[in-house]
Amino acid sequence: MIEVTNLIKSYDINGQMLKAVDNVSFTVEKGGMVSIIGHSGSGKTTLLSLIGGLTRPNSGEVIIEGQNIWSMSDDNLSEFRNKKISFIYQFSSLIPTLTSVENIMLPTAFGTFTEDREGYARELLKVVGLEDKVSSYPSHLSGGQQRRVAIARAFINRPDILLADEPTGDLDEETEKEVIDLFHTMNQEKGVTIVIVTHNKDIALQAKKQFKMTNGILSVMGE
């Protein structure tokens, strides 16, 4: 379970305090799938970063599986993230000198990974429809193909939690459906807890529970 309580993140912009996340509280059940919809600048990406242990809040708590992640040391938090959480960012952020399969395997270089890394990476490439791009470098892939490699990479460590920031932002309609179907499969069959940040209402409605973010304030969608 993810429990977010009274979370605040402020930035000093030319002497004025801007609350990117304004006293946000909500929970995500273990194995749940929720979406957060909002316009650009609404604070939803910052909230995802706070939940994932990448950006430290000014105040408030993020408790994952009973542990307050912001009470951990930096080393322990890094280890916790590597074991428990995967991210899909707005941009694919692939390493240009690595092939598709190598980019997917990259997270396994940190921590312990006992199974056949390359075999599972190839399996994930097949799942996202890129089994013929195993040896391709990012420069030889379209933007949508790069995004699919990044999505496959997010599952290589078999995470308990997936935090996805605009995961289908540059995909065509058919590939977008395939990605959302993959999320549902990982959620329903593997029990992965998924939080999706999006500006697309159709994508948001795919989740079991939907939230809306406006000027740093979170509310249940439709209220």
Secondary structure by P-SEA (a helix, b strand, c coil): cbbbcbbbbbbbcccccccccccccccccccbbbbbbbccccaaaaaaaaaaccccccbbbbbccccccccccaaaaaaaaaaccccccccccccccccaaaaaaccccccccccaaaaaaaaaaaaaccccccccccccccaaaaaaaaaaaaacccccbbbbccccccccaaaaaaaaaaaaaaaaccbbbbbbbcccccccccccbbbbbcccccccccc
